[in-house]
Amino acid sequence: MKTSWRSASLVASAAAVLALTTACGQDSPPAASQNVGATAAPGDYGSIGSGTAGAAGGAATAQPSAPSASSPSNPAGKLSVSTAEKVGKVVTDSLGLTLYRFDQDTEEPPKSNCDGDCAKTWPPVPADDAEAGEGIDKALLGSVTRADGTKQLTVGGWPAYRYAKDVNAGDVKGQGVGGKWYALAPDGKKAQGGAAGGQEAGALPGLSTRKDPKLGEIVIDKNGMTVYRFMKDSQWPMKTACTGDCLEKWPVIAPVDEKDTKGIDLQGSTPNRGYVVFDRPDGIKQQTIDCIPIYTFAGDKEAGDTNGQGVGGTWYAIRPDGKPVGASEK
């Protein structure tokens, strides 16, 4: 199989801080994929609601009752296609377990952004011994080298995972979890039932807005999930205070091409400075609005949910100009 990988670089030195303060806000308009360096914030995260290490919110951490069904070391074997109710055609492994993809990963080049506790809940599928069965195009199968050096199966470029709560063949309990996890269709795309709230995947731009009856105009992602900002993050210089286990509860928004937006302020508070991609210290690339890192909330289960609003007094829905809803900026 074809192996593709990308190593992430950590940027935490004083020189990186200097580079950041000049990078997020150059006079030239930002390219659709313009990146800026990141600096790590102090490790004081307080509590889970304020960007804390600890229990992993909406992405369940419970291990399966069947001990070996979704073990990270369990080979995929011969892949096949199954039809799941309300989800459609999905890729399954040799045990009949559903394979999933993660919105925070990247397809080109393939890269997994699920490590640590995330990988316990969503065990990566090993690339070794995986083969195409009936209904699977072997040309779409590949592998990506993870941070620990192991090779993970990819389907259509997307890293493949199992879900710890799927214990029986045909289970699709991971479908739509956190608005970020979806069963893999045979072509590597999301299974047809994939978008949260019953919306068809791809029906919305990467970022757009909606009128919430209580919060007013707020930003939503491509699945209709509410987008948030963290008041402990820094806009200038750009820093993140949500790292490690915090990202289990508050997944980052992956880069979104500016052409794939609707109603978003692409200029920022200073013209041509706000809509850039943030190179985080953990190697994850994160979209920003007005140089403010943006996230979704694992506790939001369906499109339109706003369960993250005001959590810990530090997390708030974001407006299309980057302002927090119901909080004053300091």
Backbone torsions as a table, in degrees:
resi	resn	phi	psi	omega
1	MET	NA	156.4	179.7
2	LYS	-78.7	130.4	-179.2
3	THR	-107.4	130.9	178.0
4	SER	-133.9	133.0	-179.4
5	TRP	-150.8	160.5	179.1
6	ARG	-141.5	127.7	-179.7
7	SER	-92.9	140.4	-179.3
8	ALA	-90.7	144.4	178.2
9	SER	-108.8	139.0	179.9
10	LEU	-91.5	134.0	-177.9
11	VAL	-122.6	102.3	-175.5
12	ALA	-137.7	3.6	-176.3
13	SER	-82.5	168.2	178.2
14	ALA	-63.2	-34.1	178.0
15	ALA	-62.6	-35.8	179.1
16	ALA	-67.4	-35.6	177.5
17	VAL	-61.9	-44.6	178.9
18	LEU	-61.5	-42.2	179.6
19	ALA	-62.7	-37.9	-178.2
20	LEU	-66.2	-44.3	-174.9
21	THR	-65.1	-19.6	176.4
22	THR	-99.2	-20.1	-174.8
23	ALA	-82.2	-41.0	-177.9
24	CYS	-82.4	79.6	179.5
25	GLY	132.5	41.3	172.8
26	GLN	-75.2	160.8	-179.3
27	ASP	-67.8	-26.4	-179.6
28	SER	-78.4	143.6	-179.8
29	PRO	-60.6	142.5	-179.1
30	PRO	-71.5	136.5	172.9
31	ALA	-69.4	163.1	-177.2
32	ALA	-58.2	-29.1	-177.7
33	SER	-117.8	24.8	-179.6
34	GLN	-61.3	134.0	-179.4
35	ASN	-111.5	151.4	171.5
36	VAL	-128.6	149.5	-177.6
37	GLY	-70.5	165.3	-176.9
38	ALA	-125.4	154.2	172.7
39	THR	-125.8	144.2	-178.1
40	ALA	-81.1	134.5	176.4
41	ALA	-83.6	164.5	177.3
42	PRO	-55.9	153.1	-173.1
43	GLY	-83.6	23.4	178.1
44	ASP	-90.6	99.5	-175.2
45	TYR	-104.6	-4.7	172.5
46	GLY	72.5	-95.6	-177.3
47	SER	-134.5	172.3	-176.5
48	ILE	-59.0	-37.9	-178.2
49	GLY	-70.1	-14.3	-179.0
50	SER	-115.0	31.4	173.6
51	GLY	90.5	44.8	-168.8
52	THR	-104.7	150.4	166.1
53	ALA	-68.3	144.9	-179.9
54	GLY	149.3	-145.4	-178.0
55	ALA	-61.3	146.5	-172.8
56	ALA	-98.5	65.6	168.0
57	GLY	19.0	-129.4	-171.3
58	GLY	-70.1	-25.2	177.9
59	ALA	-83.1	106.0	-170.2
60	ALA	-62.5	144.3	177.8
61	THR	-109.1	1.9	-179.8
62	ALA	-63.6	139.0	178.5
63	GLN	-89.6	152.8	-176.8
64	PRO	-68.4	151.4	178.3
65	SER	-72.5	-27.6	174.0
66	ALA	-85.0	109.8	-165.1
67	PRO	-63.4	-30.4	-172.8
68	SER	-110.7	-2.5	-172.7
69	ALA	-58.7	-45.3	-177.9
70	SER	-117.2	31.0	178.2
71	SER	-61.7	138.7	179.8
72	PRO	-57.2	-26.8	-177.1
73	SER	-90.2	-3.1	-178.1
74	ASN	-73.9	117.5	-177.4
75	PRO	-65.3	156.1	-179.2
76	ALA	-75.4	-37.0	-176.7
77	GLY	68.6	-149.0	-178.5
78	LYS	-81.4	120.9	179.2
79	LEU	-79.9	150.4	177.3
80	SER	-145.0	178.4	-179.3
81	VAL	-115.0	129.4	176.2
82	SER	-121.5	159.9	176.8
83	THR	-109.6	118.8	-179.8
84	ALA	-104.2	139.0	-179.3
85	GLU	-60.2	132.3	178.4
86	LYS	68.0	-0.9	179.9
87	VAL	-116.5	-38.1	179.3
88	GLY	100.4	-153.4	-176.9
89	LYS	-77.7	128.5	-179.0
90	VAL	-132.7	155.9	176.6
91	VAL	-84.7	133.6	177.0
92	THR	-126.3	156.5	178.4
93	ASP	-87.6	-170.7	-175.2
94	SER	-67.9	-16.4	177.1
95	LEU	-93.9	-1.1	-178.7
96	GLY	85.1	8.9	179.2
97	LEU	-81.4	138.7	-178.0
98	THR	-69.7	139.5	174.8
99	LEU	-100.9	146.0	-174.3
100	TYR	-125.5	164.2	172.9
101	ARG	-127.3	158.3	-172.9
102	PHE	-120.1	126.6	-177.0
103	ASP	-61.9	-24.1	-178.5
104	GLN	-81.7	-8.6	173.7
105	ASP	-77.7	171.6	174.7
106	THR	-121.5	150.1	-177.7
107	GLU	-93.0	-37.7	-175.1
108	GLU	-139.9	103.1	-2.4
109	PRO	-76.7	155.4	178.8
110	PRO	-61.3	136.0	177.1
111	LYS	-155.7	134.9	176.3
112	SER	-95.6	132.3	175.4
113	ASN	-114.4	25.6	178.7
114	CYS	-117.1	102.6	179.9
115	ASP	-130.9	179.4	175.7
116	GLY	58.4	-132.2	-179.0
117	ASP	-62.1	-31.4	178.1
118	CYS	-58.9	-42.9	-177.5
119	ALA	-73.2	-14.1	173.5
120	LYS	-77.8	-39.1	177.8
121	THR	-76.3	-34.6	-177.8
122	TRP	-123.8	78.2	-177.5
123	PRO	-60.2	126.8	176.2
124	PRO	-62.5	143.2	179.0
125	VAL	-86.9	121.1	179.8
126	PRO	-62.3	143.6	179.5
127	ALA	-79.2	-26.4	-178.2
128	ASP	-59.7	134.9	175.3
129	ASP	72.5	-1.7	177.7
130	ALA	-72.0	135.2	177.8
131	GLU	-142.4	155.4	-177.5
132	ALA	-79.6	125.1	173.5
133	GLY	-99.9	-165.0	-178.0
134	GLU	-61.5	131.2	178.8
135	GLY	89.8	-3.7	-179.3
136	ILE	-111.1	127.0	176.8
137	ASP	-82.8	113.0	-176.0
138	LYS	-61.8	-22.2	178.9
139	ALA	-67.2	-20.2	-179.6
140	LEU	-87.5	-7.8	-179.7
141	LEU	-88.9	138.2	179.1
142	GLY	-155.2	-161.0	178.8
143	SER	-150.0	158.8	175.9
144	VAL	-134.5	140.9	178.4
145	THR	-85.8	121.7	-179.7
146	ARG	-79.5	172.5	-177.9
147	ALA	-60.6	-28.4	-179.9
148	ASP	-88.2	5.2	176.7
149	GLY	91.2	-8.6	178.6
150	THR	-78.6	157.7	-179.1
151	LYS	-102.3	128.1	-178.0
152	GLN	-109.2	138.9	178.5
153	LEU	-64.5	140.4	170.7
154	THR	-121.5	147.2	175.3
155	VAL	-125.6	114.8	-175.5
156	GLY	62.0	28.0	179.9
157	GLY	92.1	-15.6	-176.0
158	TRP	-91.0	126.5	174.9
159	PRO	-57.2	139.8	-175.1
160	ALA	-106.1	142.3	-178.3
161	TYR	-134.8	159.7	163.9
162	ARG	-102.9	171.6	177.9
163	TYR	-117.6	131.6	-173.5
164	ALA	-61.6	-24.8	-179.0
165	LYS	-87.7	-8.7	173.0
166	ASP	-82.1	109.6	-177.7
167	VAL	-113.1	-14.9	-179.4
168	ASN	-120.1	150.0	175.4
169	ALA	-55.7	133.1	178.7
170	GLY	93.9	-10.7	177.0
171	ASP	-64.3	140.6	174.6
172	VAL	-134.7	45.4	-177.6
173	LYS	-69.2	-15.9	-180.0
174	GLY	-84.9	-5.6	-175.8
175	GLN	-63.4	118.2	175.7
176	GLY	80.2	6.1	-178.5
177	VAL	-59.6	127.0	178.9
178	GLY	64.6	8.8	-176.5
179	GLY	68.2	16.7	-174.8
180	LYS	-130.7	-16.4	-174.6
181	TRP	-113.9	130.5	-177.4
182	TYR	-142.7	146.5	176.0
183	ALA	-60.8	144.0	179.7
184	LEU	-82.2	126.2	171.0
185	ALA	-79.6	162.3	-177.2
186	PRO	-58.6	-23.2	179.4
187	ASP	-92.0	6.0	179.5
188	GLY	90.3	-8.8	178.4
189	LYS	-82.8	177.7	176.1
190	LYS	-70.6	144.5	175.1
191	ALA	-59.0	150.5	-169.4
192	GLN	-56.8	-28.8	178.6
193	GLY	-84.9	15.3	-163.0
194	GLY	-67.6	-32.8	-170.9
195	ALA	-78.5	148.3	-179.5
196	ALA	-65.0	151.2	176.5
197	GLY	68.5	15.3	176.3
198	GLY	81.1	1.9	178.3
199	GLN	-77.9	143.1	-180.0
200	GLU	-69.4	134.4	179.6
201	ALA	-55.9	134.9	178.6
202	GLY	86.4	0.2	-179.0
203	ALA	-73.6	-23.4	-179.9
204	LEU	-109.9	154.0	172.4
205	PRO	-63.7	169.3	178.8
206	GLY	-57.8	-40.7	173.3
207	LEU	-138.1	134.8	176.5
208	SER	-153.0	-166.5	-179.1
209	THR	-130.3	161.7	172.3
210	ARG	-145.0	158.4	177.7
211	LYS	-90.9	109.7	176.7
212	ASP	-89.8	135.1	-176.4
213	PRO	-60.3	-25.9	-179.0
214	LYS	-104.2	-34.5	-172.1
215	LEU	-101.2	-13.5	-177.2
216	GLY	85.0	-150.1	-177.5
217	GLU	-77.6	119.8	179.9
218	ILE	-131.6	162.3	-179.1
219	VAL	-85.7	141.2	174.4
220	ILE	-129.3	159.4	179.0
221	ASP	-93.9	-170.2	-174.7
222	LYS	-67.6	-15.6	178.0
223	ASN	-101.2	7.1	-179.7
224	GLY	81.6	8.2	-178.5
225	MET	-83.1	142.2	-178.9
226	THR	-63.7	140.3	179.5
227	VAL	-104.4	138.7	-175.2
228	TYR	-124.8	163.4	169.5
229	ARG	-125.9	157.3	-176.1
230	PHE	-110.5	121.6	-173.5
231	MET	-71.0	-12.4	175.1
232	LYS	-85.9	-9.8	173.2
233	ASP	-72.5	158.1	179.4
234	SER	-114.0	134.6	179.1
235	GLN	-85.0	-36.8	-176.0
236	TRP	-147.6	108.6	-5.1
237	PRO	-70.5	152.8	-175.7
238	MET	-70.3	123.6	177.2
239	LYS	-139.7	158.6	175.3
240	THR	-120.0	137.2	174.9
241	ALA	-107.6	6.3	179.3
242	CYS	-112.6	101.4	-179.1
243	THR	-136.1	171.1	175.9
244	GLY	59.4	-129.4	-176.8
245	ASP	-63.7	-23.6	176.7
246	CYS	-54.4	-35.9	-176.7
247	LEU	-72.1	-15.4	173.3
248	GLU	-67.5	-36.7	-177.6
249	LYS	-90.4	-28.9	-177.4
250	TRP	-128.4	78.0	-179.8
251	PRO	-63.0	141.5	179.5
252	VAL	-73.9	155.3	172.3
253	ILE	-84.4	121.1	178.3
254	ALA	-67.2	160.3	-179.4
255	PRO	-53.7	137.5	179.4
256	VAL	-124.6	123.5	178.0
257	ASP	-58.6	136.9	-177.2
258	GLU	-59.5	-24.4	177.2
259	LYS	-73.6	-16.3	-179.5
260	ASP	-100.4	38.4	178.3
261	THR	-129.6	158.7	175.8
262	LYS	-145.4	120.0	177.5
263	GLY	83.1	5.8	-178.9
264	ILE	-92.3	136.8	176.9
265	ASP	-74.2	105.4	-177.0
266	LEU	-85.5	-9.5	-176.6
267	GLN	-89.8	-38.5	-177.4
268	GLY	85.6	-178.5	-176.7
269	SER	-66.7	-25.0	171.6
270	THR	-120.4	127.4	-173.2
271	PRO	-47.6	135.5	173.9
272	ASN	66.6	23.4	-176.0
273	ARG	-119.4	-13.9	-165.4
274	GLY	-95.5	-34.4	-170.9
275	TYR	-93.8	85.8	-177.1
276	VAL	-130.7	165.0	177.0
277	VAL	-96.3	133.0	-176.1
278	PHE	-96.7	119.8	174.0
279	ASP	-85.6	98.7	-175.8
280	ARG	-71.2	160.1	179.7
281	PRO	-66.3	-18.6	178.1
282	ASP	-90.3	6.1	176.6
283	GLY	89.1	-6.0	178.7
284	ILE	-81.2	138.6	176.2
285	LYS	-93.2	131.2	-172.8
286	GLN	-130.2	135.4	177.7
287	GLN	-74.6	148.3	175.1
288	THR	-127.4	157.9	168.8
289	ILE	-123.2	121.6	-175.0
290	ASP	54.7	41.8	178.9
291	CYS	64.6	21.9	179.0
292	ILE	-109.7	118.9	178.4
293	PRO	-59.1	142.1	-176.8
294	ILE	-124.0	151.5	-171.6
295	TYR	-140.9	166.7	163.3
296	THR	-111.8	177.4	-177.3
297	PHE	-121.2	126.8	-178.6
298	ALA	-64.7	-20.4	178.8
299	GLY	-79.3	-9.0	173.0
300	ASP	-85.4	115.5	-174.6
301	LYS	-95.5	-25.3	-177.4
302	GLU	-134.6	155.4	175.0
303	ALA	-54.9	134.7	-178.9
304	GLY	98.2	-16.4	177.4
305	ASP	-66.1	144.4	176.2
306	THR	-132.8	41.1	-176.3
307	ASN	-67.4	-16.7	179.6
308	GLY	-84.9	-8.1	-176.0
309	GLN	-64.4	119.4	176.6
310	GLY	79.9	4.7	-178.3
311	VAL	-58.3	127.9	178.3
312	GLY	65.1	7.0	-176.3
313	GLY	68.0	16.7	-176.2
314	THR	-133.3	-11.6	-178.5
315	TRP	-114.4	128.4	-176.4
316	TYR	-141.7	146.4	172.6
317	ALA	-58.5	152.0	-175.2
318	ILE	-113.7	142.4	176.5
319	ARG	-86.5	165.1	-176.3
320	PRO	-64.2	-13.4	175.8
321	ASP	-98.7	5.5	178.1
322	GLY	94.8	-6.6	-179.1
323	LYS	-74.0	145.1	176.9
324	PRO	-79.5	147.2	178.3
325	VAL	-87.9	116.2	175.6
326	GLY	81.6	16.2	177.8
327	ALA	-139.0	147.0	177.4
328	SER	-92.0	139.5	177.7
329	GLU	-79.9	138.6	179.7
330	LYS	-110.8	NA	NA
